[in-house]
């Protein structure tokens, strides 16, 4: 089946009941706006930015404590000023639903499951809020947590937000140095941590990490310990247990905060330097996530949203926002392949998940394991399957429709931690085509720019945003003059956000993401994104994982193209195998992209959130010391880097 072929069309009933259709009807009735189709709606949303975001705020019924003076004050980037003069609270919208409706389903690898209604969630948040107030937490204080994807993380986050404190979180599978590097930047007042977590059937203690953080973070005044492994742990100095924090209750109240008051601090991967501390505001996240989850993901009361994610990935934050739509949220903590590869599919089926989100890597692992979920499960409730983290290939799309469910909206999306959302992704009223993202999100003026800043279609360009989004970072923590923010996103095209991805916009508005532009494969003037390369190589029989590195420096043409491959069991890198693989690459990609060397390795370095470390490995191959090329604590498998260092030392480091 070829790329671009239609795999699914929404039924007339699905189009009629979709939230985006309801929004179009609302615009016609309340704004006297005639909309012909989605592309027409998108054009209006980016041409009339203020009218669009004002309409979103009214459509979802934002609860203002103080109403805004306007939708936009300053319209420039960076520094757009959204809804000036207004006050509100993110957590208040998360907990608008009350009573017996399901709010949280928390599942752990050990098989335990905890259900919370919205009424019960409100009570727990009220107790946690009262506990944080007793510890002296107030508006603007930072609450830092080392927590897996468990119920307590949701409660602590919402309690922090209700006060106007600033939430920041690291997954406990980060190394101590990686966590410390992040938290030292933001000087938290309170630290919340678990004594351990379970993964792959084994308990992993984090008690020592929490104690050491409490000792070495000078700003921390109190440490709250959650005994996630079920055993009592010695407390650090000025420590208390989670049960003590929740020991008293008080009325659930919500601090009135400015629209751009910090809600949370997220971090860039930090693979090649100190991670950026990205600050997002209450109002910006609220408006963007309402749009994202209501109009594009079609969530609302009665939906059950499950995105498989660690707590350290931005998809955890997006999952938390599903509560603002009145949806029930499923969290899972543990190995998705334990005790067997059907673990998540079983959960989706058994708990009537309507929207299941994951990554291409997970879907690819299911395909390679020869899973056939549709033969094992009914998926009666499942309506949508989401994928992000890297481009979903045509093979990935087709596997889902063949092996999961035919009548399914498959959501491939792309965005980032930087904006805590997506630029492009699902539109429930449009068809799904193999290998393509359906469209640009409403309000997101995504363009493809060539090197001169000219907007192009049907050719590869830099993914840029030419108008602001509410969820863009309010600022980077510690970036007092804004120079790091400007250098990170506005260096190439002043006043235009450059995201760092290669993108192709088709004439009919669909999108193809081609990988990171800072790791482009430029061979003889033919540029190619790494995702195109992987889609061919990792489909080749016997290859489990791969990493491709173009060693050319900017302006050079003499560098080698290296392909590192981790092979499946019983497969050997023989001369015949290499010859056949090269031939496949020449045929499917281009003769110029046949690798100069194919090197067998045991593993491919990835970040904790699953992204391949192309740029750090390129720097190591160029001779940079490991400690300056990559922050090992930011990797899921730091030991894998040793093979690349050894290869660089033997064959590739430039000689003086």
C-alpha positions as CSV (number, residue, x, y, z in Angstrom):
1,X,0.0,0.0,0.0
2,X,1.5,3.3,-1.0
3,X,1.9,6.5,1.1
4,X,-1.0,8.8,0.8
5,X,-3.6,6.2,0.3
6,X,-6.8,6.6,2.2
7,X,-7.1,4.1,5.1
8,X,-10.1,5.5,6.9
9,X,-13.0,7.9,6.5
10,X,-15.2,9.2,9.3
11,X,-18.8,8.1,9.2
12,X,-21.5,10.7,8.7
13,X,-22.5,10.1,12.4
14,X,-19.0,10.7,13.6
15,X,-18.7,13.9,11.6
16,X,-22.0,15.1,12.9
17,X,-21.2,14.4,16.6
18,X,-17.6,15.6,16.6
19,X,-16.7,18.4,18.9
20,X,-15.1,20.3,16.0
21,X,-18.4,20.1,14.1
22,X,-20.2,21.5,17.2
23,X,-17.7,24.3,17.3
24,X,-18.4,25.2,13.6
25,X,-22.1,25.3,14.4
26,X,-21.5,27.5,17.4
27,X,-19.4,29.9,15.3
28,X,-22.3,30.1,12.7
29,X,-24.8,30.8,15.5
30,X,-22.7,33.1,17.7
31,X,-20.2,34.7,15.3
32,X,-22.2,34.7,12.1
33,X,-19.2,32.9,10.5
34,X,-19.8,30.7,7.5
35,X,-17.4,27.8,7.4
36,X,-17.2,25.5,4.3
37,X,-14.8,22.8,5.5
38,X,-11.8,22.2,7.9
39,X,-9.3,24.1,5.7
40,X,-11.6,27.1,5.7
41,X,-11.9,26.9,9.5
42,X,-8.1,26.6,9.8
43,X,-7.5,29.6,7.6
44,X,-9.9,31.7,9.6
45,X,-8.2,30.6,12.9
46,X,-4.8,31.8,11.8
47,X,-5.9,34.9,9.8
48,X,-8.1,36.1,12.7
49,X,-6.0,35.0,15.7
50,X,-7.7,37.2,18.3
51,X,-11.2,36.2,17.1
52,X,-10.3,32.5,17.1
53,X,-8.8,32.3,20.6
54,X,-11.6,34.6,22.0
55,X,-14.1,32.1,20.6
56,X,-12.3,29.1,22.1
57,X,-12.4,30.8,25.5
58,X,-16.1,31.4,25.2
59,X,-16.9,28.0,23.6
60,X,-15.3,26.0,26.4
61,X,-16.6,28.4,29.1
62,X,-13.4,29.5,30.8
63,X,-14.1,30.4,34.4
64,X,-12.5,33.9,34.7
65,X,-11.8,35.3,38.2
66,X,-11.1,38.6,36.4
67,X,-12.1,39.0,32.8
68,X,-9.5,39.9,30.2
69,X,-9.1,43.4,28.8
70,X,-8.4,41.9,25.3
71,X,-7.4,38.6,23.7
72,X,-4.0,39.8,22.6
73,X,-1.9,42.7,23.9
74,X,1.6,42.5,22.3
75,X,1.3,40.2,19.3
76,X,5.1,39.8,18.6
77,X,7.2,36.6,19.0
78,X,8.7,36.2,21.5
79,X,6.7,38.1,24.1
80,X,3.1,37.8,22.9
81,X,0.8,38.9,25.7
82,X,-2.4,36.8,25.9
83,X,-5.6,37.8,27.6
84,X,-4.0,40.8,29.5
85,X,-5.5,41.7,32.9
86,X,-7.2,38.3,33.3
87,X,-7.1,35.9,36.2
88,X,-8.1,32.3,36.5
89,X,-6.8,28.9,37.8
90,X,-5.9,25.8,35.7
91,X,-6.8,23.3,38.5
92,X,-10.3,24.7,38.9
93,X,-11.1,23.6,35.4
94,X,-9.6,20.2,36.0
95,X,-11.9,19.7,38.9
96,X,-15.1,21.2,37.5
97,X,-16.7,17.8,37.3
98,X,-17.9,16.4,40.7
99,X,-19.7,13.4,42.0
100,X,-19.5,9.7,40.9
101,X,-18.1,10.2,37.4
102,X,-14.8,8.3,36.9
103,X,-11.8,10.6,37.0
104,X,-8.8,8.4,37.4
105,X,-7.9,4.7,36.7
106,X,-4.4,4.1,38.0
107,X,-2.8,0.8,37.0
108,X,0.5,-0.6,38.1
109,X,2.7,-3.3,36.6
110,X,2.1,-5.5,39.6
111,X,-1.6,-5.7,38.6
112,X,-3.0,-3.3,41.3
113,X,-5.6,-0.9,40.1
114,X,-7.0,2.2,41.9
115,X,-10.2,4.0,40.8
116,X,-11.1,7.5,41.8
117,X,-14.3,9.4,41.0
118,X,-14.2,13.1,40.5
119,X,-15.6,13.6,44.0
120,X,-12.9,11.4,45.5
121,X,-10.2,13.2,43.5
122,X,-11.5,16.6,44.7
123,X,-11.3,15.4,48.3
124,X,-7.7,14.1,47.9
125,X,-6.6,17.3,46.2
126,X,-8.2,19.4,49.0
127,X,-6.2,17.3,51.6
128,X,-2.9,17.6,49.7
129,X,-3.5,21.3,49.2
130,X,-4.1,21.8,52.9
131,X,-0.9,19.8,53.6
132,X,1.2,22.0,51.3
133,X,-0.2,25.1,52.8
134,X,0.9,23.8,56.3
135,X,4.4,23.4,54.9
136,X,4.4,27.1,53.9
137,X,3.9,26.7,50.2
138,X,2.4,29.8,48.5
139,X,1.9,31.3,45.1
140,X,5.1,31.2,43.1
141,X,6.9,28.6,45.2
142,X,8.3,25.6,43.3
143,X,7.1,22.1,44.2
144,X,9.5,19.5,42.8
145,X,8.6,15.8,42.5
146,X,10.4,12.6,41.7
147,X,7.3,10.4,40.9
148,X,6.3,7.7,38.5
149,X,3.0,7.8,36.6
150,X,0.8,7.1,39.7
151,X,-2.3,8.5,41.3
152,X,-0.4,10.5,43.9
153,X,1.4,12.5,41.1
154,X,-1.9,13.7,39.8
155,X,-3.2,14.7,43.2
156,X,0.1,16.5,44.1
157,X,0.1,18.4,40.8
158,X,-3.4,19.6,41.1
159,X,-2.9,20.6,44.7
160,X,0.2,22.6,43.8
161,X,-1.7,24.3,40.9
162,X,-4.6,25.2,43.1
163,X,-2.4,27.2,45.3
164,X,-0.6,28.9,42.4
165,X,2.7,27.1,43.3
166,X,4.8,26.0,40.3
167,X,5.0,22.3,39.6
168,X,8.0,20.5,38.2
169,X,8.5,16.8,37.9
170,X,11.2,14.2,37.0
171,X,10.6,10.5,36.5
172,X,12.4,8.4,39.1
173,X,14.2,6.5,36.4
174,X,16.4,9.6,35.7
175,X,19.8,9.4,37.4
176,X,20.5,11.5,40.4
177,X,22.7,14.0,38.5
178,X,20.1,14.5,35.8
179,X,17.4,15.3,38.5
180,X,19.7,17.5,40.5
181,X,20.7,19.5,37.3
182,X,17.1,20.2,36.7
183,X,15.9,21.0,40.2
184,X,18.9,23.2,41.1
185,X,17.9,25.6,38.4
186,X,14.5,26.3,39.9
187,X,15.1,26.1,43.6
188,X,12.1,24.1,44.9
189,X,10.7,24.8,48.4
190,X,9.2,21.3,48.7
191,X,10.4,18.0,47.4
192,X,8.0,15.0,46.9
193,X,9.5,11.6,46.1
194,X,8.8,7.9,46.1
195,X,10.9,5.3,47.9
196,X,10.9,3.2,44.7
197,X,9.1,1.9,41.7
198,X,8.5,-1.5,40.0
199,X,9.7,-2.2,36.5
200,X,10.0,-5.4,34.6
201,X,8.9,-7.4,37.7
202,X,11.5,-5.9,40.0
203,X,11.5,-3.2,42.6
204,X,13.9,-0.3,42.2
205,X,14.7,1.7,45.2
206,X,14.9,5.5,44.9
207,X,15.1,6.2,48.6
208,X,18.8,7.1,48.5
209,X,18.2,9.5,45.6
210,X,15.4,11.3,47.4
211,X,17.5,11.6,50.5
212,X,20.5,12.9,48.6
213,X,18.3,15.4,46.7
214,X,16.9,16.6,50.0
215,X,20.4,17.1,51.4
216,X,22.0,18.8,48.3
217,X,19.1,21.1,47.1
218,X,19.7,24.0,49.5
219,X,16.2,25.5,48.8
220,X,14.3,22.5,50.0
221,X,12.6,23.0,53.3
222,X,10.4,19.9,53.5
223,X,10.5,16.5,51.8
224,X,7.4,14.3,51.4
225,X,8.0,10.6,50.9
226,X,5.5,8.3,49.2
227,X,6.1,4.7,50.0
228,X,5.3,3.4,46.6
229,X,7.1,0.0,47.2
230,X,4.9,-0.6,50.2
231,X,7.7,-0.6,52.8
232,X,8.4,2.0,55.4
233,X,11.4,4.2,54.6
234,X,13.5,6.3,56.9
235,X,12.7,9.9,56.3
236,X,15.2,12.6,55.4
237,X,15.7,15.6,57.7
238,X,12.5,17.7,57.8
239,X,10.7,14.8,56.1
240,X,7.1,13.6,56.4
241,X,5.0,10.8,54.8
242,X,2.4,11.2,52.2
243,X,-0.3,10.1,54.7
244,X,0.8,12.9,57.0
245,X,0.5,15.5,54.2
246,X,-3.1,14.3,53.6
247,X,-4.0,14.0,57.2
248,X,-6.3,17.1,57.4
249,X,-8.8,18.5,55.0
250,X,-10.1,21.9,54.2
251,X,-12.3,23.5,51.6
252,X,-11.1,23.1,48.1
253,X,-10.2,26.6,46.9
254,X,-8.3,27.9,43.9
255,X,-5.9,30.8,44.0
256,X,-6.7,33.6,41.5
257,X,-3.5,33.9,39.3
258,X,-2.6,35.9,36.2
259,X,-3.1,34.3,32.8
260,X,0.7,33.8,32.3
261,X,1.4,32.9,35.9
262,X,3.7,29.8,35.8
263,X,1.8,26.5,36.0
264,X,4.7,24.1,35.5
265,X,8.3,23.9,34.5
266,X,9.2,21.3,31.9
267,X,12.7,20.4,30.7
268,X,14.3,19.8,27.3
269,X,16.1,16.5,27.0
270,X,19.5,18.0,28.1
271,X,21.4,15.5,26.0
272,X,24.0,18.1,24.9
273,X,24.0,20.6,27.7
274,X,22.1,21.9,30.7
275,X,18.4,21.2,30.0
276,X,16.3,24.2,29.2
277,X,13.7,24.9,32.0
278,X,10.6,25.7,30.0
279,X,7.9,27.7,31.9
280,X,4.3,27.5,30.8
281,X,1.5,29.5,32.2
282,X,-1.9,28.6,33.6
283,X,-4.0,30.3,30.9
284,X,-1.9,29.3,28.0
285,X,-1.8,25.6,28.8
286,X,-5.6,25.7,29.6
287,X,-6.6,27.3,26.3
288,X,-4.3,25.3,24.1
289,X,-5.2,22.0,25.8
290,X,-8.9,22.7,25.6
291,X,-8.5,23.2,21.9
292,X,-6.2,20.2,21.5
293,X,-8.2,17.7,23.5
294,X,-11.7,18.9,22.8
295,X,-11.6,19.8,19.1
296,X,-8.7,17.6,17.8
297,X,-8.9,14.6,20.1
298,X,-12.7,14.8,20.4
299,X,-12.7,14.2,24.2
300,X,-15.5,15.0,26.6
301,X,-17.6,13.5,29.4
302,X,-17.8,9.8,28.8
303,X,-14.4,9.6,27.1
304,X,-11.7,7.5,28.7
305,X,-8.2,8.7,27.7
306,X,-5.0,6.6,28.1
307,X,-1.7,7.7,26.7
308,X,1.1,5.3,27.7
309,X,3.8,7.7,29.0
310,X,6.3,8.0,31.7
311,X,5.8,10.9,34.1
312,X,8.9,12.6,32.6
313,X,7.4,13.0,29.1
314,X,5.3,15.9,28.1
315,X,2.5,13.5,27.2
316,X,2.0,13.0,30.9
317,X,1.1,16.7,31.2
318,X,-1.2,16.5,28.2
319,X,-2.9,13.5,29.8
320,X,-3.5,15.5,33.0
321,X,-5.4,18.0,30.9
322,X,-7.9,15.4,29.7
323,X,-9.5,16.0,33.1
324,X,-10.5,19.5,32.0
325,X,-12.8,18.0,29.3
326,X,-14.6,15.8,31.9
327,X,-12.9,12.7,30.6
328,X,-11.7,9.8,32.7
329,X,-7.9,9.4,32.6
330,X,-6.0,6.1,32.8
331,X,-2.4,6.1,34.1
332,X,0.0,3.1,33.8
333,X,3.2,2.7,35.7
334,X,5.6,0.0,34.6
335,X,6.9,-2.0,31.7
336,X,4.3,-2.2,28.9
337,X,5.8,-5.5,27.8
338,X,5.5,-7.2,31.2
339,X,4.5,-9.9,31.8
340,X,3.7,-10.2,28.1
341,X,3.5,-8.0,25.0
342,X,-0.3,-7.7,25.1
343,X,-0.3,-5.9,28.5
344,X,-1.4,-2.5,27.2
345,X,-3.8,-3.9,24.6
346,X,-5.5,-6.0,27.4
347,X,-5.8,-2.8,29.5
348,X,-7.3,-0.8,26.7
349,X,-9.9,-3.5,26.1
350,X,-10.7,-4.3,29.7
351,X,-11.1,-0.7,30.9
352,X,-13.1,0.5,27.9
353,X,-10.5,3.0,26.7
354,X,-11.9,5.3,24.0
355,X,-8.6,7.0,23.1
356,X,-5.3,5.1,23.4
357,X,-2.1,7.0,22.8
358,X,1.4,5.6,22.4
359,X,4.6,5.9,20.3
360,X,5.7,4.5,17.0
361,X,8.4,2.6,18.8
362,X,5.8,0.7,20.9
363,X,3.7,0.0,17.8
364,X,6.8,-1.2,15.9
365,X,7.7,-3.5,18.8
366,X,4.2,-5.0,18.6
367,X,4.5,-5.6,14.9
368,X,8.0,-7.2,15.2
369,X,6.6,-9.4,18.0
370,X,3.9,-10.6,15.5
371,X,1.1,-9.5,17.7
372,X,-2.5,-9.6,16.5
373,X,-4.5,-7.6,19.0
374,X,-7.7,-7.8,17.1
375,X,-7.7,-11.5,17.4
376,X,-7.3,-11.3,21.2
377,X,-9.5,-8.4,22.1
378,X,-12.8,-6.8,21.0
379,X,-11.9,-3.0,21.5
380,X,-15.6,-2.2,21.6
381,X,-15.0,1.3,23.1
382,X,-11.8,2.2,21.2
383,X,-12.5,5.1,18.8
384,X,-9.0,6.7,18.4
385,X,-5.4,5.6,18.5
386,X,-2.7,8.2,18.9
387,X,1.0,8.1,18.1
388,X,3.7,10.7,18.7
389,X,7.4,10.9,19.7
390,X,8.7,10.2,16.1
391,X,7.0,10.0,12.7
392,X,4.6,7.1,12.2
393,X,5.5,5.3,9.0
394,X,3.1,4.0,6.4
395,X,3.9,0.5,7.7
396,X,2.9,1.6,11.1
397,X,-0.4,3.1,9.9
398,X,-1.2,0.0,7.9
399,X,-0.4,-2.4,10.8
400,X,-2.8,-0.6,13.1
401,X,-5.7,-0.9,10.6
402,X,-4.9,-4.5,9.9
403,X,-4.1,-5.7,13.4
404,X,-6.0,-3.4,15.8
405,X,-9.3,-2.1,14.3
406,X,-10.5,-1.1,10.9
407,X,-12.9,1.6,12.1
408,X,-10.5,3.8,14.0
409,X,-9.2,7.4,13.8
410,X,-5.4,7.0,13.8
411,X,-3.8,10.2,15.2
412,X,-0.2,10.9,14.2
413,X,0.8,14.2,15.7
414,X,4.0,16.3,16.2
415,X,4.8,19.1,18.6
416,X,7.0,19.2,21.6
417,X,7.8,19.8,25.2
418,X,8.6,23.4,24.1
419,X,4.9,24.2,23.6
420,X,3.4,21.4,25.7
421,X,1.2,20.5,22.8
422,X,1.2,19.7,19.1
423,X,1.4,21.9,16.0
424,X,-0.1,19.3,13.7
425,X,-2.2,16.2,14.2
426,X,-5.8,14.8,14.3
427,X,-8.9,16.2,12.8
428,X,-11.8,13.8,13.5
429,X,-13.8,14.9,10.4
430,X,-11.0,14.3,7.9
431,X,-9.8,11.1,6.3
432,X,-6.6,9.3,7.4
433,X,-4.0,8.7,4.7
434,X,-1.1,6.3,5.1
435,X,2.1,7.9,6.3
436,X,0.6,11.4,6.7
437,X,-0.6,13.6,9.5
438,X,-4.1,14.9,8.8
439,X,-3.7,18.6,9.2
440,X,-2.4,21.7,11.0
441,X,-4.0,22.4,14.3
442,X,-6.4,25.2,14.6
443,X,-4.7,28.5,15.6
444,X,-1.3,27.1,14.6
445,X,0.1,28.9,11.5
446,X,2.6,26.2,10.6
447,X,4.6,26.8,7.5
448,X,7.6,25.1,5.7
449,X,10.4,27.7,5.2
450,X,13.4,27.3,2.9
451,X,16.8,28.7,3.9
452,X,15.8,32.2,2.7
453,X,12.6,32.3,4.8
454,X,10.3,31.7,1.8
455,X,7.2,29.6,2.5
456,X,7.1,26.5,0.3
457,X,4.6,23.7,-0.4
458,X,5.2,20.1,-1.6
459,X,8.9,20.4,-0.8
460,X,10.9,19.9,2.4
461,X,11.5,22.9,4.6
462,X,12.0,24.0,8.2
463,X,8.9,23.7,10.3
464,X,8.1,27.2,11.6
465,X,5.2,28.9,13.3
466,X,4.6,32.4,12.0
467,X,2.0,33.5,14.7
468,X,2.0,32.9,18.4
469,X,0.3,30.1,20.4
470,X,-0.9,30.7,24.0
471,X,1.2,27.7,25.3
472,X,4.5,28.9,24.0
473,X,7.0,29.3,27.0
474,X,6.3,32.3,29.1
475,X,10.0,32.3,29.6
476,X,13.0,30.0,30.3
477,X,13.8,29.8,34.0
478,X,17.0,31.7,34.7
479,X,17.0,33.3,31.2
480,X,16.7,36.9,32.6
481,X,17.4,38.7,29.4
482,X,15.5,36.3,27.2
483,X,18.6,35.6,25.1
484,X,18.5,31.8,25.5
485,X,14.9,31.7,24.4
486,X,15.6,33.8,21.3
487,X,18.7,31.8,20.5
488,X,16.8,28.5,20.8
489,X,13.8,29.3,18.7
490,X,14.1,32.6,16.8
491,X,17.8,32.6,15.7
492,X,17.2,31.6,12.0
493,X,14.1,33.6,11.2
494,X,13.7,36.6,13.5
495,X,10.1,36.9,14.8
496,X,9.3,33.4,13.6
497,X,9.4,30.2,15.8
498,X,11.7,27.6,14.2
499,X,11.0,24.2,15.8
500,X,13.9,22.2,14.4
501,X,12.0,19.7,12.3
502,X,12.0,19.0,8.6
503,X,8.4,19.1,7.3
504,X,6.6,18.8,3.9
505,X,3.2,20.4,3.6
506,X,1.2,18.9,0.8
507,X,-1.1,21.0,-1.4
508,X,-4.2,19.5,0.3
509,X,-3.0,20.5,3.8
510,X,-1.6,17.2,5.0
511,X,1.8,17.0,6.7
512,X,4.8,14.7,6.5
513,X,7.4,15.1,9.3
514,X,10.9,14.0,8.1
515,X,13.0,14.2,11.3
516,X,15.1,16.8,13.0
517,X,16.7,19.4,10.8
518,X,19.9,19.5,13.0
519,X,20.6,15.8,12.0
520,X,19.8,16.1,8.3
521,X,21.4,13.7,5.9
522,X,22.8,15.9,3.1
523,X,24.5,13.8,0.5
524,X,25.6,15.5,-2.7
525,X,23.0,18.2,-2.2
526,X,20.2,15.7,-1.7
527,X,18.7,16.4,1.8
528,X,16.8,13.7,3.6
529,X,15.3,13.5,7.1
530,X,16.5,10.6,9.3
531,X,12.9,9.4,9.7
532,X,12.8,8.6,6.0
533,X,16.0,6.6,6.4
534,X,14.7,4.6,9.4
535,X,11.5,3.8,7.7
536,X,13.4,1.8,5.1
537,X,16.2,0.4,7.3
538,X,14.1,-0.7,10.2
539,X,11.7,-2.5,7.9
540,X,14.6,-4.6,6.6
541,X,14.5,-8.1,8.0
542,X,16.7,-8.7,10.9
543,X,17.2,-5.1,12.1
544,X,15.9,-4.3,15.5
545,X,17.1,-0.7,15.8
546,X,19.3,1.7,13.9
547,X,21.1,5.0,14.0
548,X,22.3,6.9,11.0
549,X,24.9,9.7,11.3
550,X,26.0,12.0,8.5
551,X,29.4,13.1,9.7
552,X,29.6,16.1,7.4
553,X,30.1,19.4,9.1
554,X,28.2,22.4,7.7
555,X,29.6,23.2,4.3
556,X,31.7,19.9,4.1
557,X,31.1,17.2,1.5
558,X,33.8,14.6,2.4
559,X,32.4,13.2,5.6
560,X,31.1,9.6,5.9
561,X,27.6,8.4,6.2
562,X,27.5,5.8,9.0
563,X,24.7,3.3,9.8
564,X,24.8,1.6,13.1
565,X,22.5,-1.4,13.5
566,X,21.3,-3.5,16.4
567,X,20.4,-6.9,14.9
568,X,17.8,-9.4,16.0
569,X,18.8,-12.7,17.4
570,X,20.1,-15.3,14.9
571,X,21.0,-12.5,12.4
572,X,24.6,-11.8,11.4
573,X,26.1,-8.9,9.6
574,X,27.6,-11.0,6.8
575,X,28.9,-9.5,3.5
576,X,25.8,-10.8,1.7
577,X,23.5,-9.2,4.3
578,X,25.4,-5.8,4.0
579,X,25.1,-6.0,0.2
580,X,21.4,-6.6,0.3
581,X,20.8,-3.8,2.9
582,X,22.8,-1.3,0.8
583,X,20.9,-2.3,-2.3
584,X,17.6,-1.7,-0.5
585,X,18.7,1.8,0.7
586,X,19.9,2.7,-2.8
587,X,16.6,1.6,-4.4
588,X,14.2,2.9,-1.8
589,X,16.0,6.2,-0.9
590,X,18.8,7.2,-3.2
591,X,22.2,5.9,-4.4
592,X,23.9,8.8,-2.6
593,X,22.4,7.7,0.7
594,X,24.0,4.2,0.7
595,X,26.1,4.2,3.9
596,X,29.9,4.3,3.7
597,X,30.0,1.9,6.6
598,X,27.4,-0.4,8.3
599,X,28.5,-1.1,11.9
600,X,26.9,-3.6,14.2
601,X,26.2,-2.5,17.8
602,X,24.3,-4.0,20.7
603,X,22.1,-1.0,21.3
604,X,21.1,2.5,20.1
605,X,21.4,5.4,22.6
606,X,18.1,7.0,23.4
607,X,16.8,9.6,25.8
608,X,14.6,8.5,28.7
609,X,11.6,9.6,26.6
610,X,12.7,7.3,23.7
611,X,14.3,9.8,21.2
612,X,17.4,8.6,19.3
613,X,20.6,10.5,20.2
614,X,21.7,11.5,16.7
615,X,23.4,14.8,17.5
616,X,25.4,13.6,20.6
617,X,26.7,10.6,18.7
618,X,27.7,12.8,15.8
619,X,29.6,15.0,18.2
620,X,31.4,12.0,19.7
621,X,32.4,10.8,16.3
622,X,33.8,14.3,15.6
623,X,36.1,13.9,18.6
624,X,34.2,15.7,21.3
625,X,34.7,14.3,24.8
626,X,31.8,12.3,26.0
627,X,31.0,14.6,29.0
628,X,30.6,17.6,26.7
629,X,28.8,15.7,23.9
630,X,26.1,14.0,26.0
631,X,24.7,14.1,29.5
632,X,24.7,10.4,30.3
633,X,22.1,10.8,33.0
634,X,19.6,11.9,30.5
635,X,19.8,8.6,28.6
636,X,17.7,5.5,29.1
637,X,20.8,3.3,28.3
638,X,24.0,5.3,29.0
639,X,26.1,2.2,28.8
640,X,25.3,2.0,25.0
641,X,27.5,5.1,24.3
642,X,30.7,3.2,25.1
643,X,30.6,1.3,21.7
644,X,30.4,4.6,19.8
645,X,33.3,6.1,21.7
646,X,35.3,2.9,21.0
647,X,34.4,3.2,17.3
648,X,35.3,6.9,17.2
649,X,38.6,6.2,18.9
650,X,39.6,3.4,16.5
651,X,38.4,4.7,13.2
652,X,36.9,8.1,13.1
653,X,38.2,10.8,15.4
654,X,39.9,13.5,13.3
655,X,43.7,13.6,13.7
656,X,45.5,16.9,14.3
